[in-house]
Amino acid sequence: MTEAGVSEGEVRDPGLQPERTRLAWRRTTLSSTVAAVLAGKSALHGGPSAAGVVVCAMCCVLWLWFLVVAHRRIRTLATTGDDGPPALAARHATAATLCTVTLAVCGAALVL
């Protein structure tokens, strides 16, 4: 047995992990979309205010930024060969994390 749990005679299917990762990116994008829409609805509920419009616009920009990062990663995972996908670049991982956390903070600010 090797350290990955696959015996030396078995061949690991490299297509499964990229597919699961693509699906995870799609789920995260969907969750981000729902959070942005709910934040926008909350910001504009009861009439638009200047602060609400600014936070709503910020949520939309963050959502678009996350969408670009996620789409780039999904496309990379879909076009990889047999050797597997390359690691996610640190700047892309940082961008995705910042978008997610900032969108959550904006949503929480609108609810409170």
Biopython code that builds the backbone (N, CA, C, O; Angstrom):
import numpy as np
from Bio.PDB.StructureBuilder import StructureBuilder

atoms = [
    (1, "MET", "N", (0.843, -1.188, 0.000)),
    (1, "MET", "CA", (0.000, 0.000, 0.000)),
    (1, "MET", "C", (0.884, 1.246, 0.000)),
    (1, "MET", "O", (1.901, 1.296, 0.691)),
    (2, "THR", "N", (0.498, 2.217, -0.757)),
    (2, "THR", "CA", (1.197, 3.490, -0.759)),
    (2, "THR", "C", (0.559, 4.389, 0.273)),
    (2, "THR", "O", (-0.433, 4.018, 0.901)),
    (3, "GLU", "N", (1.123, 5.575, 0.453)),
    (3, "GLU", "CA", (0.581, 6.469, 1.481)),
    (3, "GLU", "C", (-0.790, 7.033, 1.132)),
    (3, "GLU", "O", (-1.482, 7.540, 2.015)),
    (4, "ALA", "N", (-1.202, 6.957, -0.134)),
    (4, "ALA", "CA", (-2.521, 7.446, -0.530)),
    (4, "ALA", "C", (-3.597, 6.385, -0.318)),
    (4, "ALA", "O", (-4.776, 6.645, -0.558)),
    (5, "GLY", "N", (-3.202, 5.188, 0.131)),
    (5, "GLY", "CA", (-4.188, 4.146, 0.368)),
    (5, "GLY", "C", (-4.471, 3.313, -0.868)),
    (5, "GLY", "O", (-5.402, 2.508, -0.863)),
    (6, "VAL", "N", (-3.692, 3.485, -1.927)),
    (6, "VAL", "CA", (-3.867, 2.739, -3.166)),
    (6, "VAL", "C", (-2.689, 1.797, -3.299)),
    (6, "VAL", "O", (-1.540, 2.220, -3.174)),
    (7, "SER", "N", (-2.958, 0.516, -3.552)),
    (7, "SER", "CA", (-1.853, -0.421, -3.709)),
    (7, "SER", "C", (-1.109, -0.110, -4.992)),
    (7, "SER", "O", (-1.629, 0.568, -5.878)),
    (8, "GLU", "N", (0.111, -0.610, -5.083)),
    (8, "GLU", "CA", (0.965, -0.266, -6.217)),
    (8, "GLU", "C", (0.410, -0.772, -7.537)),
    (8, "GLU", "O", (0.710, -0.193, -8.581)),
    (9, "GLY", "N", (-0.386, -1.827, -7.529)),
    (9, "GLY", "CA", (-0.939, -2.371, -8.761)),
    (9, "GLY", "C", (-2.168, -1.604, -9.255)),
    (9, "GLY", "O", (-2.520, -1.694, -10.431)),
    (10, "GLU", "N", (-2.819, -0.853, -8.369)),
    (10, "GLU", "CA", (-4.019, -0.118, -8.745)),
    (10, "GLU", "C", (-3.657, 1.234, -9.338)),
    (10, "GLU", "O", (-2.631, 1.827, -9.005)),
    (11, "VAL", "N", (-4.522, 1.703, -10.221)),
    (11, "VAL", "CA", (-4.324, 3.022, -10.820)),
    (11, "VAL", "C", (-5.402, 3.944, -10.272)),
    (11, "VAL", "O", (-6.591, 3.630, -10.328)),
    (12, "ARG", "N", (-4.980, 5.065, -9.752)),
    (12, "ARG", "CA", (-5.921, 6.055, -9.204)),
    (12, "ARG", "C", (-6.555, 6.827, -10.351)),
    (12, "ARG", "O", (-5.867, 7.237, -11.287)),
    (13, "ASP", "N", (-7.848, 7.024, -10.281)),
    (13, "ASP", "CA", (-8.550, 7.804, -11.299)),
    (13, "ASP", "C", (-8.397, 9.280, -10.971)),
    (13, "ASP", "O", (-9.028, 9.753, -10.026)),
    (14, "PRO", "N", (-7.582, 10.034, -11.715)),
    (14, "PRO", "CA", (-7.357, 11.439, -11.382)),
    (14, "PRO", "C", (-8.551, 12.328, -11.720)),
    (14, "PRO", "O", (-8.556, 13.507, -11.366)),
    (15, "GLY", "N", (-9.554, 11.788, -12.393)),
    (15, "GLY", "CA", (-10.687, 12.611, -12.793)),
    (15, "GLY", "C", (-11.703, 12.867, -11.703)),
    (15, "GLY", "O", (-12.528, 13.771, -11.832)),
    (16, "LEU", "N", (-11.663, 12.096, -10.637)),
    (16, "LEU", "CA", (-12.672, 12.238, -9.593)),
    (16, "LEU", "C", (-12.450, 13.470, -8.726)),
    (16, "LEU", "O", (-13.393, 14.217, -8.467)),
    (17, "GLN", "N", (-11.238, 13.690, -8.279)),
    (17, "GLN", "CA", (-10.972, 14.829, -7.406)),
    (17, "GLN", "C", (-11.228, 16.167, -8.101)),
    (17, "GLN", "O", (-11.868, 17.034, -7.505)),
    (18, "PRO", "N", (-10.755, 16.376, -9.339)),
    (18, "PRO", "CA", (-11.082, 17.652, -9.999)),
    (18, "PRO", "C", (-12.588, 17.873, -10.173)),
    (18, "PRO", "O", (-13.070, 19.002, -10.082)),
    (19, "GLU", "N", (-13.325, 16.786, -10.424)),
    (19, "GLU", "CA", (-14.777, 16.923, -10.571)),
    (19, "GLU", "C", (-15.422, 17.351, -9.250)),
    (19, "GLU", "O", (-16.290, 18.224, -9.237)),
    (20, "ARG", "N", (-15.002, 16.742, -8.150)),
    (20, "ARG", "CA", (-15.542, 17.145, -6.842)),
    (20, "ARG", "C", (-15.170, 18.586, -6.516)),
    (20, "ARG", "O", (-15.973, 19.328, -5.952)),
    (21, "THR", "N", (-13.963, 18.975, -6.869)),
    (21, "THR", "CA", (-13.527, 20.347, -6.616)),
    (21, "THR", "C", (-14.318, 21.328, -7.463)),
    (21, "THR", "O", (-14.703, 22.391, -6.975)),
    (22, "ARG", "N", (-14.568, 20.994, -8.722)),
    (22, "ARG", "CA", (-15.404, 21.857, -9.582)),
    (22, "ARG", "C", (-16.794, 22.023, -8.987)),
    (22, "ARG", "O", (-17.338, 23.127, -8.956)),
    (23, "LEU", "N", (-17.368, 20.916, -8.514)),
    (23, "LEU", "CA", (-18.698, 20.995, -7.903)),
    (23, "LEU", "C", (-18.677, 21.843, -6.631)),
    (23, "LEU", "O", (-19.626, 22.581, -6.365)),
    (24, "ALA", "N", (-17.609, 21.743, -5.850)),
    (24, "ALA", "CA", (-17.500, 22.564, -4.638)),
    (24, "ALA", "C", (-17.415, 24.047, -4.991)),
    (24, "ALA", "O", (-18.033, 24.878, -4.326)),
    (25, "TRP", "N", (-16.652, 24.383, -6.031)),
    (25, "TRP", "CA", (-16.575, 25.787, -6.460)),
    (25, "TRP", "C", (-17.945, 26.274, -6.933)),
    (25, "TRP", "O", (-18.324, 27.414, -6.665)),
    (26, "ARG", "N", (-18.683, 25.420, -7.632)),
    (26, "ARG", "CA", (-20.025, 25.825, -8.092)),
    (26, "ARG", "C", (-20.977, 26.034, -6.919)),
    (26, "ARG", "O", (-21.761, 26.982, -6.916)),
    (27, "ARG", "N", (-20.911, 25.148, -5.921)),
    (27, "ARG", "CA", (-21.759, 25.326, -4.737)),
    (27, "ARG", "C", (-21.409, 26.604, -3.993)),
    (27, "ARG", "O", (-22.294, 27.322, -3.529)),
    (28, "THR", "N", (-20.135, 26.882, -3.882)),
    (28, "THR", "CA", (-19.708, 28.100, -3.195)),
    (28, "THR", "C", (-20.143, 29.334, -3.970)),
    (28, "THR", "O", (-20.533, 30.336, -3.371)),
    (29, "THR", "N", (-20.082, 29.273, -5.281)),
    (29, "THR", "CA", (-20.546, 30.390, -6.106)),
    (29, "THR", "C", (-22.039, 30.600, -5.932)),
    (29, "THR", "O", (-22.501, 31.738, -5.849)),
    (30, "LEU", "N", (-22.798, 29.512, -5.875)),
    (30, "LEU", "CA", (-24.239, 29.620, -5.651)),
    (30, "LEU", "C", (-24.536, 30.224, -4.281)),
    (30, "LEU", "O", (-25.413, 31.078, -4.153)),
    (31, "SER", "N", (-23.809, 29.783, -3.262)),
    (31, "SER", "CA", (-23.994, 30.344, -1.918)),
    (31, "SER", "C", (-23.655, 31.824, -1.888)),
    (31, "SER", "O", (-24.347, 32.611, -1.242)),
    (32, "SER", "N", (-22.604, 32.201, -2.578)),
    (32, "SER", "CA", (-22.209, 33.609, -2.657)),
    (32, "SER", "C", (-23.283, 34.424, -3.366)),
    (32, "SER", "O", (-23.565, 35.556, -2.973)),
    (33, "THR", "N", (-23.875, 33.862, -4.394)),
    (33, "THR", "CA", (-24.944, 34.546, -5.118)),
    (33, "THR", "C", (-26.147, 34.786, -4.212)),
    (33, "THR", "O", (-26.719, 35.875, -4.199)),
    (34, "VAL", "N", (-26.519, 33.767, -3.466)),
    (34, "VAL", "CA", (-27.659, 33.902, -2.547)),
    (34, "VAL", "C", (-27.367, 34.959, -1.487)),
    (34, "VAL", "O", (-28.227, 35.779, -1.167)),
    (35, "ALA", "N", (-26.148, 34.937, -0.943)),
    (35, "ALA", "CA", (-25.782, 35.932, 0.073)),
    (35, "ALA", "C", (-25.816, 37.343, -0.503)),
    (35, "ALA", "O", (-26.282, 38.266, 0.165)),
    (36, "ALA", "N", (-25.334, 37.526, -1.727)),
    (36, "ALA", "CA", (-25.337, 38.853, -2.350)),
    (36, "ALA", "C", (-26.762, 39.332, -2.624)),
    (36, "ALA", "O", (-27.078, 40.504, -2.415)),
    (37, "VAL", "N", (-27.614, 38.430, -3.089)),
    (37, "VAL", "CA", (-28.997, 38.809, -3.371)),
    (37, "VAL", "C", (-29.733, 39.170, -2.077)),
    (37, "VAL", "O", (-30.460, 40.162, -2.030)),
    (38, "LEU", "N", (-29.544, 38.375, -1.044)),
    (38, "LEU", "CA", (-30.195, 38.677, 0.238)),
    (38, "LEU", "C", (-29.664, 39.966, 0.850)),
    (38, "LEU", "O", (-30.423, 40.725, 1.453)),
    (39, "ALA", "N", (-28.372, 40.220, 0.700)),
    (39, "ALA", "CA", (-27.804, 41.469, 1.201)),
    (39, "ALA", "C", (-28.374, 42.655, 0.435)),
    (39, "ALA", "O", (-28.685, 43.687, 1.030)),
    (40, "GLY", "N", (-28.513, 42.516, -0.884)),
    (40, "GLY", "CA", (-29.120, 43.584, -1.681)),
    (40, "GLY", "C", (-30.565, 43.822, -1.321)),
    (40, "GLY", "O", (-31.010, 44.967, -1.238)),
    (41, "LYS", "N", (-31.306, 42.740, -1.105)),
    (41, "LYS", "CA", (-32.712, 42.870, -0.705)),
    (41, "LYS", "C", (-32.822, 43.558, 0.648)),
    (41, "LYS", "O", (-33.676, 44.422, 0.845)),
    (42, "SER", "N", (-31.961, 43.175, 1.573)),
    (42, "SER", "CA", (-31.971, 43.774, 2.902)),
    (42, "SER", "C", (-31.583, 45.246, 2.852)),
    (42, "SER", "O", (-32.141, 46.062, 3.586)),
    (43, "ALA", "N", (-30.634, 45.589, 1.991)),
    (43, "ALA", "CA", (-30.173, 46.982, 1.893)),
    (43, "ALA", "C", (-31.249, 47.887, 1.320)),
    (43, "ALA", "O", (-31.358, 49.052, 1.701)),
    (44, "LEU", "N", (-32.037, 47.351, 0.410)),
    (44, "LEU", "CA", (-33.033, 48.187, -0.258)),
    (44, "LEU", "C", (-34.431, 48.042, 0.337)),
    (44, "LEU", "O", (-35.367, 48.689, -0.132)),
    (45, "HIS", "N", (-34.583, 47.213, 1.351)),
    (45, "HIS", "CA", (-35.878, 47.029, 1.998)),
    (45, "HIS", "C", (-36.250, 48.297, 2.771)),
    (45, "HIS", "O", (-35.437, 48.832, 3.524)),
    (46, "GLY", "N", (-37.447, 48.759, 2.585)),
    (46, "GLY", "CA", (-37.899, 49.963, 3.282)),
    (46, "GLY", "C", (-37.397, 51.245, 2.650)),
    (46, "GLY", "O", (-37.395, 52.296, 3.291)),
    (47, "GLY", "N", (-36.979, 51.170, 1.424)),
    (47, "GLY", "CA", (-36.488, 52.361, 0.726)),
    (47, "GLY", "C", (-34.971, 52.437, 0.762)),
    (47, "GLY", "O", (-34.341, 52.102, 1.764)),
    (48, "PRO", "N", (-34.405, 52.876, -0.335)),
    (48, "PRO", "CA", (-32.942, 52.939, -0.397)),
    (48, "PRO", "C", (-32.385, 54.104, 0.427)),
    (48, "PRO", "O", (-32.897, 55.223, 0.383)),
    (49, "SER", "N", (-31.337, 53.811, 1.166)),
    (49, "SER", "CA", (-30.597, 54.843, 1.872)),
    (49, "SER", "C", (-29.196, 54.902, 1.255)),
    (49, "SER", "O", (-28.791, 53.987, 0.537)),
    (50, "ALA", "N", (-28.484, 55.946, 1.528)),
    (50, "ALA", "CA", (-27.148, 56.087, 0.945)),
    (50, "ALA", "C", (-26.225, 54.964, 1.408)),
    (50, "ALA", "O", (-25.500, 54.382, 0.601)),
    (51, "ALA", "N", (-26.249, 54.661, 2.696)),
    (51, "ALA", "CA", (-25.397, 53.596, 3.223)),
    (51, "ALA", "C", (-25.819, 52.238, 2.672)),
    (51, "ALA", "O", (-24.969, 51.410, 2.346)),
    (52, "GLY", "N", (-27.110, 52.007, 2.569)),
    (52, "GLY", "CA", (-27.617, 50.744, 2.030)),
    (52, "GLY", "C", (-27.219, 50.534, 0.588)),
    (52, "GLY", "O", (-26.849, 49.428, 0.194)),
    (53, "VAL", "N", (-27.293, 51.596, -0.206)),
    (53, "VAL", "CA", (-26.920, 51.499, -1.616)),
    (53, "VAL", "C", (-25.417, 51.236, -1.749)),
    (53, "VAL", "O", (-25.002, 50.447, -2.598)),
    (54, "VAL", "N", (-24.606, 51.886, -0.922)),
    (54, "VAL", "CA", (-23.153, 51.675, -0.974)),
    (54, "VAL", "C", (-22.806, 50.240, -0.597)),
    (54, "VAL", "O", (-21.995, 49.600, -1.267)),
    (55, "VAL", "N", (-23.412, 49.734, 0.464)),
    (55, "VAL", "CA", (-23.134, 48.360, 0.888)),
    (55, "VAL", "C", (-23.644, 47.370, -0.149)),
    (55, "VAL", "O", (-22.990, 46.361, -0.412)),
    (56, "CYS", "N", (-24.792, 47.643, -0.735)),
    (56, "CYS", "CA", (-25.340, 46.786, -1.788)),
    (56, "CYS", "C", (-24.411, 46.758, -3.000)),
    (56, "CYS", "O", (-24.155, 45.694, -3.564)),
    (57, "ALA", "N", (-23.914, 47.912, -3.395)),
    (57, "ALA", "CA", (-22.975, 47.987, -4.521)),
    (57, "ALA", "C", (-21.685, 47.237, -4.195)),
    (57, "ALA", "O", (-21.123, 46.556, -5.052)),
    (58, "MET", "N", (-21.221, 47.366, -2.953)),
    (58, "MET", "CA", (-20.010, 46.663, -2.543)),
    (58, "MET", "C", (-20.224, 45.152, -2.581)),
    (58, "MET", "O", (-19.334, 44.408, -2.994)),
    (59, "CYS", "N", (-21.389, 44.700, -2.157)),
    (59, "CYS", "CA", (-21.703, 43.274, -2.217)),
    (59, "CYS", "C", (-21.715, 42.776, -3.664)),
    (59, "CYS", "O", (-21.237, 41.679, -3.953)),
    (60, "CYS", "N", (-22.254, 43.574, -4.552)),
    (60, "CYS", "CA", (-22.288, 43.190, -5.965)),
    (60, "CYS", "C", (-20.880, 43.104, -6.558)),
    (60, "CYS", "O", (-20.579, 42.181, -7.315)),
    (61, "VAL", "N", (-20.028, 44.056, -6.217)),
    (61, "VAL", "CA", (-18.652, 44.035, -6.709)),
    (61, "VAL", "C", (-17.907, 42.826, -6.155)),
    (61, "VAL", "O", (-17.183, 42.151, -6.887)),
    (62, "LEU", "N", (-18.082, 42.554, -4.873)),
    (62, "LEU", "CA", (-17.438, 41.391, -4.273)),
    (62, "LEU", "C", (-17.928, 40.102, -4.909)),
    (62, "LEU", "O", (-17.139, 39.191, -5.161)),
    (63, "TRP", "N", (-19.208, 40.023, -5.166)),
    (63, "TRP", "CA", (-19.766, 38.838, -5.796)),
    (63, "TRP", "C", (-19.181, 38.649, -7.200)),
    (63, "TRP", "O", (-18.815, 37.534, -7.572)),
    (64, "LEU", "N", (-19.093, 39.718, -7.968)),
    (64, "LEU", "CA", (-18.515, 39.614, -9.309)),
    (64, "LEU", "C", (-17.050, 39.198, -9.255)),
    (64, "LEU", "O", (-16.601, 38.397, -10.074)),
    (65, "TRP", "N", (-16.309, 39.736, -8.299)),
    (65, "TRP", "CA", (-14.905, 39.393, -8.148)),
    (65, "TRP", "C", (-14.764, 37.905, -7.810)),
    (65, "TRP", "O", (-13.921, 37.213, -8.380)),
    (66, "PHE", "N", (-15.591, 37.420, -6.884)),
    (66, "PHE", "CA", (-15.554, 36.005, -6.533)),
    (66, "PHE", "C", (-15.958, 35.148, -7.721)),
    (66, "PHE", "O", (-15.379, 34.083, -7.936)),
    (67, "LEU", "N", (-16.935, 35.588, -8.493)),
    (67, "LEU", "CA", (-17.386, 34.850, -9.660)),
    (67, "LEU", "C", (-16.259, 34.686, -10.675)),
    (67, "LEU", "O", (-16.110, 33.616, -11.266)),
    (68, "VAL", "N", (-15.473, 35.724, -10.880)),
    (68, "VAL", "CA", (-14.348, 35.656, -11.812)),
    (68, "VAL", "C", (-13.306, 34.646, -11.321)),
    (68, "VAL", "O", (-12.824, 33.822, -12.099)),
    (69, "VAL", "N", (-12.961, 34.710, -10.037)),
    (69, "VAL", "CA", (-11.972, 33.780, -9.473)),
    (69, "VAL", "C", (-12.488, 32.342, -9.572)),
    (69, "VAL", "O", (-11.746, 31.446, -9.976)),
    (70, "ALA", "N", (-13.734, 32.119, -9.213)),
    (70, "ALA", "CA", (-14.305, 30.769, -9.238)),
    (70, "ALA", "C", (-14.386, 30.239, -10.667)),
    (70, "ALA", "O", (-14.071, 29.075, -10.917)),
    (71, "HIS", "N", (-14.805, 31.082, -11.599)),
    (71, "HIS", "CA", (-14.919, 30.634, -12.991)),
    (71, "HIS", "C", (-13.545, 30.275, -13.554)),
    (71, "HIS", "O", (-13.407, 29.295, -14.286)),
    (72, "ARG", "N", (-12.537, 31.064, -13.214)),
    (72, "ARG", "CA", (-11.177, 30.765, -13.676)),
    (72, "ARG", "C", (-10.722, 29.403, -13.136)),
    (72, "ARG", "O", (-10.122, 28.613, -13.864)),
    (73, "ARG", "N", (-11.010, 29.133, -11.855)),
    (73, "ARG", "CA", (-10.600, 27.856, -11.268)),
    (73, "ARG", "C", (-11.391, 26.698, -11.861)),
    (73, "ARG", "O", (-10.818, 25.643, -12.132)),
    (74, "ILE", "N", (-12.679, 26.868, -12.067)),
    (74, "ILE", "CA", (-13.495, 25.813, -12.671)),
    (74, "ILE", "C", (-12.995, 25.497, -14.074)),
    (74, "ILE", "O", (-12.901, 24.331, -14.456)),
    (75, "ARG", "N", (-12.678, 26.529, -14.834)),
    (75, "ARG", "CA", (-12.170, 26.332, -16.191)),
    (75, "ARG", "C", (-10.823, 25.612, -16.166)),
    (75, "ARG", "O", (-10.573, 24.741, -17.000)),
    (76, "THR", "N", (-9.954, 25.965, -15.220)),
    (76, "THR", "CA", (-8.663, 25.295, -15.092)),
    (76, "THR", "C", (-8.840, 23.824, -14.749)),
    (76, "THR", "O", (-8.151, 22.966, -15.301)),
    (77, "LEU", "N", (-9.753, 23.533, -13.848)),
    (77, "LEU", "CA", (-9.996, 22.143, -13.467)),
    (77, "LEU", "C", (-10.575, 21.330, -14.619)),
    (77, "LEU", "O", (-10.308, 20.133, -14.731)),
    (78, "ALA", "N", (-11.361, 21.968, -15.468)),
    (78, "ALA", "CA", (-11.999, 21.267, -16.577)),
    (78, "ALA", "C", (-11.023, 20.974, -17.709)),
    (78, "ALA", "O", (-11.250, 20.048, -18.488)),
    (79, "THR", "N", (-9.952, 21.734, -17.816)),
    (79, "THR", "CA", (-9.037, 21.576, -18.947)),
    (79, "THR", "C", (-7.711, 20.923, -18.575)),
    (79, "THR", "O", (-6.753, 20.999, -19.344)),
    (80, "THR", "N", (-7.642, 20.289, -17.422)),
    (80, "THR", "CA", (-6.391, 19.666, -17.010)),
    (80, "THR", "C", (-6.243, 18.298, -17.639)),
    (80, "THR", "O", (-7.226, 17.660, -18.016)),
    (81, "GLY", "N", (-5.021, 17.862, -17.745)),
    (81, "GLY", "CA", (-4.717, 16.557, -18.319)),
    (81, "GLY", "C", (-4.731, 15.464, -17.275)),
    (81, "GLY", "O", (-5.341, 15.605, -16.215)),
    (82, "ASP", "N", (-4.048, 14.368, -17.585)),
    (82, "ASP", "CA", (-4.016, 13.206, -16.697)),
    (82, "ASP", "C", (-3.192, 13.437, -15.441)),
    (82, "ASP", "O", (-3.374, 12.730, -14.450)),
    (83, "ASP", "N", (-2.298, 14.402, -15.460)),
    (83, "ASP", "CA", (-1.441, 14.630, -14.304)),
    (83, "ASP", "C", (-2.133, 15.429, -13.202)),
    (83, "ASP", "O", (-1.537, 15.661, -12.150)),
    (84, "GLY", "N", (-3.356, 15.846, -13.418)),
    (84, "GLY", "CA", (-4.112, 16.564, -12.396)),
    (84, "GLY", "C", (-3.986, 18.067, -12.543)),
    (84, "GLY", "O", (-3.122, 18.552, -13.273)),
    (85, "PRO", "N", (-4.832, 18.800, -11.861)),
    (85, "PRO", "CA", (-4.828, 20.254, -11.974)),
    (85, "PRO", "C", (-3.668, 20.871, -11.198)),
    (85, "PRO", "O", (-3.188, 20.298, -10.220)),
    (86, "PRO", "N", (-3.226, 22.036, -11.642)),
    (86, "PRO", "CA", (-2.192, 22.728, -10.866)),
    (86, "PRO", "C", (-2.795, 23.276, -9.576)),
    (86, "PRO", "O", (-4.008, 23.453, -9.462)),
    (87, "ALA", "N", (-1.938, 23.533, -8.629)),
    (87, "ALA", "CA", (-2.401, 24.083, -7.354)),
    (87, "ALA", "C", (-2.975, 25.477, -7.565)),
    (87, "ALA", "O", (-2.559, 26.207, -8.465)),
    (88, "LEU", "N", (-3.922, 25.827, -6.735)),
    (88, "LEU", "CA", (-4.521, 27.153, -6.791)),
    (88, "LEU", "C", (-3.476, 28.183, -6.378)),
    (88, "LEU", "O", (-2.827, 28.041, -5.342)),
    (89, "ALA", "N", (-3.322, 29.208, -7.188)),
    (89, "ALA", "CA", (-2.337, 30.249, -6.892)),
    (89, "ALA", "C", (-2.712, 30.957, -5.591)),
    (89, "ALA", "O", (-3.890, 31.130, -5.279)),
    (90, "ALA", "N", (-1.706, 31.356, -4.854)),
    (90, "ALA", "CA", (-1.935, 31.997, -3.551)),
    (90, "ALA", "C", (-2.758, 33.267, -3.694)),
    (90, "ALA", "O", (-3.617, 33.544, -2.857)),
    (91, "ARG", "N", (-2.509, 34.039, -4.740)),
    (91, "ARG", "CA", (-3.280, 35.286, -4.902)),
    (91, "ARG", "C", (-4.739, 35.004, -5.218)),
    (91, "ARG", "O", (-5.613, 35.762, -4.798)),
    (92, "HIS", "N", (-5.026, 33.922, -5.953)),
    (92, "HIS", "CA", (-6.418, 33.576, -6.237)),
    (92, "HIS", "C", (-7.114, 33.052, -4.985)),
    (92, "HIS", "O", (-8.278, 33.365, -4.738)),
    (93, "ALA", "N", (-6.402, 32.260, -4.204)),
    (93, "ALA", "CA", (-6.976, 31.762, -2.953)),
    (93, "ALA", "C", (-7.248, 32.914, -1.993)),
    (93, "ALA", "O", (-8.279, 32.943, -1.321)),
    (94, "THR", "N", (-6.319, 33.860, -1.934)),
    (94, "THR", "CA", (-6.501, 35.030, -1.079)),
    (94, "THR", "C", (-7.684, 35.862, -1.544)),
    (94, "THR", "O", (-8.481, 36.326, -0.730)),
    (95, "ALA", "N", (-7.799, 36.051, -2.860)),
    (95, "ALA", "CA", (-8.916, 36.828, -3.404)),
    (95, "ALA", "C", (-10.251, 36.168, -3.090)),
    (95, "ALA", "O", (-11.197, 36.845, -2.688)),
    (96, "ALA", "N", (-10.335, 34.856, -3.270)),
    (96, "ALA", "CA", (-11.584, 34.141, -2.977)),
    (96, "ALA", "C", (-11.931, 34.239, -1.495)),
    (96, "ALA", "O", (-13.091, 34.445, -1.138)),
    (97, "THR", "N", (-10.936, 34.094, -0.643)),
    (97, "THR", "CA", (-11.169, 34.187, 0.800)),
    (97, "THR", "C", (-11.611, 35.581, 1.202)),
    (97, "THR", "O", (-12.564, 35.737, 1.965)),
    (98, "LEU", "N", (-10.929, 36.591, 0.696)),
    (98, "LEU", "CA", (-11.306, 37.975, 1.017)),
    (98, "LEU", "C", (-12.713, 38.306, 0.542)),
    (98, "LEU", "O", (-13.474, 38.957, 1.258)),
    (99, "CYS", "N", (-13.061, 37.866, -0.654)),
    (99, "CYS", "CA", (-14.415, 38.107, -1.167)),
    (99, "CYS", "C", (-15.459, 37.447, -0.284)),
    (99, "CYS", "O", (-16.472, 38.061, 0.052)),
    (100, "THR", "N", (-15.218, 36.210, 0.089)),
    (100, "THR", "CA", (-16.180, 35.478, 0.898)),
    (100, "THR", "C", (-16.357, 36.117, 2.272)),
    (100, "THR", "O", (-17.482, 36.323, 2.727)),
    (101, "VAL", "N", (-15.249, 36.425, 2.924)),
    (101, "VAL", "CA", (-15.325, 37.001, 4.266)),
    (101, "VAL", "C", (-15.944, 38.396, 4.227)),
    (101, "VAL", "O", (-16.789, 38.721, 5.062)),
    (102, "THR", "N", (-15.536, 39.219, 3.272)),
    (102, "THR", "CA", (-16.067, 40.567, 3.177)),
    (102, "THR", "C", (-17.551, 40.553, 2.823)),
    (102, "THR", "O", (-18.316, 41.364, 3.345)),
    (103, "LEU", "N", (-17.964, 39.651, 1.953)),
    (103, "LEU", "CA", (-19.385, 39.534, 1.624)),
    (103, "LEU", "C", (-20.181, 39.118, 2.849)),
    (103, "LEU", "O", (-21.292, 39.608, 3.053)),
    (104, "ALA", "N", (-19.639, 38.227, 3.669)),
    (104, "ALA", "CA", (-20.318, 37.816, 4.902)),
    (104, "ALA", "C", (-20.416, 38.987, 5.875)),
    (104, "ALA", "O", (-21.448, 39.167, 6.521)),
    (105, "VAL", "N", (-19.357, 39.780, 5.986)),
    (105, "VAL", "CA", (-19.380, 40.945, 6.883)),
    (105, "VAL", "C", (-20.396, 41.962, 6.400)),
    (105, "VAL", "O", (-21.143, 42.524, 7.201)),
    (106, "CYS", "N", (-20.431, 42.207, 5.088)),
    (106, "CYS", "CA", (-21.417, 43.165, 4.550)),
    (106, "CYS", "C", (-22.841, 42.677, 4.799)),
    (106, "CYS", "O", (-23.718, 43.457, 5.169)),
    (107, "GLY", "N", (-23.060, 41.384, 4.592)),
    (107, "GLY", "CA", (-24.388, 40.825, 4.852)),
    (107, "GLY", "C", (-24.770, 40.950, 6.313)),
    (107, "GLY", "O", (-25.911, 41.279, 6.635)),
    (108, "ALA", "N", (-23.823, 40.690, 7.195)),
    (108, "ALA", "CA", (-24.106, 40.810, 8.628)),
    (108, "ALA", "C", (-24.370, 42.265, 9.012)),
    (108, "ALA", "O", (-25.229, 42.537, 9.851)),
    (109, "ALA", "N", (-23.633, 43.205, 8.399)),
    (109, "ALA", "CA", (-23.846, 44.633, 8.680)),
    (109, "ALA", "C", (-25.235, 45.064, 8.236)),
    (109, "ALA", "O", (-25.863, 45.895, 8.891)),
    (110, "LEU", "N", (-25.719, 44.513, 7.137)),
    (110, "LEU", "CA", (-27.043, 44.894, 6.657)),
    (110, "LEU", "C", (-28.151, 44.305, 7.525)),
    (110, "LEU", "O", (-29.206, 44.917, 7.692)),
    (111, "VAL", "N", (-27.911, 43.124, 8.074)),
    (111, "VAL", "CA", (-28.933, 42.506, 8.925)),
    (111, "VAL", "C", (-29.022, 43.198, 10.272)),
    (111, "VAL", "O", (-30.113, 43.370, 10.815)),
    (112, "LEU", "N", (-27.881, 43.595, 10.813)),
    (112, "LEU", "CA", (-27.867, 44.249, 12.124)),
    (112, "LEU", "C", (-28.250, 45.675, 11.938)),
    (112, "LEU", "O", (-28.307, 46.430, 12.908)),
]
sb = StructureBuilder()
sb.init_structure("model")
sb.init_model(0)
sb.init_chain("A")
sb.init_seg("    ")
for serial, (resi, resn, name, xyz) in enumerate(atoms, 1):
    if name == "N":
        sb.init_residue(resn, " ", resi, " ")
    sb.init_atom(name, np.array(xyz, "f"), 0.0, 1.0, " ", f" {name:<3s}", serial, name[0])
structure = sb.get_structure()
